[in-house]
């Protein structure tokens, strides 16, 4: 065999091997991006379930409070509007914004208990408030899991060479983190 042909075969073999390595890296990274993207979607689904659970509890809580406080229609209207906004929101970013609005309205509702001692002694109100507190804890856990999944996905997509493969495969950084609202930082102190 001619020396030039042997070199050409060697170069082709090295390029073929390099091509297989690059393709393998792409396929592996893409499969991991698919899995991480699905983890983010599953974690968001859990957040969504818990937000829906809270939204379902709120009308009962409002009706209980209404029985004691007839003149607080502004607060009730704010809650109804915020709840409707959350139920109609599509996608994580819109639901997070709607949830923040609902947090503020719910905080104003719970502040009413300071003005109505008989409400604080209602068994139904106390049960609903306990259920709501449990749901808030579930939301917190689900939100943490969602944010962790999203952070893991974003880290993977940003790392080299994954960032190159992500661009080719259509995966982008997702900054829809579920952060606390400004209203949550000012939670009213409710005394029973």
N, C-alpha and C positions, 0 to 999 in steps of 0.2 A: 504494500500500500504506500502511496505517496505521502510524504511528510505533511504537505499542505492539506490533504484530505483528512488526515488524522487530526490535525489541529482544528479544522472546521468541524469535524464530528465532536471533538472535545468541547468546543465553544457552544455548539448546539445543545449538547448534553447538559452543560452547566446552565445555559439559559433556560432549558426545559425544566431542570431541577429548581432553579430560582423562580420560575413561573408557577410551578406546583406549590412552592412554599408561600408565595404571595397570595395565590388563590386560596390556599388552605387558611392563611391568616384572615383573609376577607370573610370566608365562609364561617370560620369560628367566631369572629367578632360579630358578624351579622346575627348568628344564632343567639349569641349572648345578649345582643341588643333587643332581639325579639323577646327573649325571656324576661329581661329587665323591664321592658315596656309593658309586658303583661303583668308583672309584679306591681308596677305603678297603677295600672288600671284596676287590678284586684284590690289594692289598698284604697284607692279612691272609692271603689264600690262600697267598701265597708264604711267609709266616712259618710257616703251618701245615704246608706241605710240608717245610720245613727242620726243624721240630720233629719231624715224623714220621720224617724221615731219621735224625735223632739217636736217636730212640726205637728205630729198627730196628738201629742200630749197638750200642746198649748191651748187649743180650743176648750178643753175640759178645765184647764186652769183659769182661763179667762172667764168662763161661765161661773165658776165658783167665786171668783173675785167679784164679778158683776152682781152676784146675789147680795153682797155686802156693800158695794160701792156703786151706786147708780149714777153718780154725777161725774165719773171719770171717763167720759166717752172719748176724749182725745187720745188717751193712752190705749184704749181698746181699738180705736181706729188705726193708730200707729202699728199696733201688733198685727192687726188683720192685714194691713198693707205690706208689712215686712214679711209676714208668713206667705202671703200670695206671691211676693217677689221671689222668695226662696223656692217655692214649689214650681214656679214657672222658669226659673233660671236653668240655663243649659250649659253644661261644661263646668269644669272645676273653677276657673277664674270667676265666672258669673255667680256660681253658688257660694264661693268664699265671700264675695262682696255682699251678696244678699244675706248670708249668715251674719256678717258683721253688723248689718242694719238690724237684723232680728235680735242680736245680742243687746243692742242699745235699747230697743223697745221692751224687751223682756226685763231688762234691768229697771226700767221705769215702772213696770208692772209690779215687780217685787218690792220696790220702794213704797208702794201703796200700803203694804202691811204695817208700816210704821204708824200710819194714820188710822188704822182700823184694828184695834186690839181683838175684837170679836172674830176677825178673819184669821188671826194667828192661832186662835183656839179651835178652829174648825178642823175636825178629823179629816174631812175630805181634802181640804186645802193642804194639810200636812202630808197626807199620802201622796197627793199630786206633786208637791214640792220635793218629797223624797224620790219619787220616780224621775222627776226632772233632774235632780242632782245626780242620780245614778246614770241617767242618759248623758249628762254633761261629762261625767267621768269616762263613759264609753267613747264619746266624741273625742275627748282628749287623747285616749289611747289610740283610736283609729287615726286621728290626725298625726300623731307622732309616727305611727307606722307608715302612713302615706308619705310624710316628709322624708323619712329614712329611705324608703324605696326610691323616691324621686332624687334624693341626693346620690344614692348609689348609681342610678341610671345616668344622671348628669355627669358624675365623675367618670364613669366608663366611657361615655360619649366624648368627653373632652380629652381623654388620654390619647397619646400618640402610640400606635398608628390608628387607633380606633376612630379618632377624629376624622381621618381621611376616609375610612370605610363608612363612617356614619353619614358623611356628606354624600358619598356615592349611593348609599342605600336609602337616603331620604330621612334619616333620623336626625333630629335637632335637639338642642338643649331645651328643656322645659322648665321654666321658672315659675310655675304655678304652685308655689309653696303655700301651705295653709298656715298663715301667721295669725296671731291674736289681733283682734281689733283694738282700736283706741278705747272703745267703750269697755272692753274687758279689763283694761288696766284701771278703770274707775268703777269697779263693782261696788254697789252700795252695801253698806253694812246693815244687814237685817237682823233685828234683835227679837227673839221670841221669849 
